[in-house]
Amino acid sequence: MNGNKFTYPDIIGYTLADATNILKEYGIEITEIKTTAPPRQVADAFDGNFRVLKIIAVDSSRVSLLLCKPMDN
């Protein structure tokens, strides 16, 4: 690891739709999206309602996101 640290807007908990808009305002590109889901649910595909759980720095202008499927009511 090279020790570089990057700062990004705090989008944890935001919907993917809102997080995408915020990242675009800062000129940050999403390079990869991974998903997870509550127990006994599957998250093969995602949409703008999924929530951001984690942001992973790729470099100063690119990130990868981990999203969670919203619970079904």
N, C-alpha and C positions, 0 to 999 in steps of 0.2 A: 504494500500500500504506500502511496506516495505522500500521504499526510495532508493532501489538499482537502479543505472543507468548503462546502458550498452552502449558501443560504437561499432558501426558497420560501415563498409565502406559506403560511400555516393553513393547509387545506384539509387536514385530518378531520374526518367526520362530515365533510362536505359531500354532496352528491357529485357524481362524475360530471354531470352537466355543468354545475357551478364551478367545480375545480378546473375543468377544461377552460372555461372562460377566464378565470383568474390567471391561470398559467399562461394563456395566450397574451394577456395584458402585460405580462412580465417577459414575453419573448421566450418562454420555455416550452420545449417540445416534449410530448409524451412518446417515448419510444417503445414501451412495452406495457401491457396491462395483464395482470394475473388476477384470478378471482378465488374466493373462498366462500363458503356458505355455512349457515347454522347446521347443527347435526341433523342427519336424515334428509338433507336437502342437497340438490345438485346445482352448481352454477357453471354450466358449460358455456353459456353466452351471457352477455351483460348488456345493460342499457344505462341511460342517464340517471336512473334512480339508485343505482348501486352506490355505496358509500366508500370513501377513501379511508383505508386503515393505515396505510404506510406509504411513504414516498422514499424512493431509493435514488440517490444521485448517480447519474451516468457520467455527467460532466457539468460544467457551469451553465449549460443551456439545454440540457436534456435530462429527463427523469423517467423512471419506471414506477408504476403504481400497483399496489395491492388493494383490491376492492372486495367488499363483502356484499353478498346478496341481502337485500332487505328481508326481514322475516315476513312470511305470509300470515295475514291475520285471519 
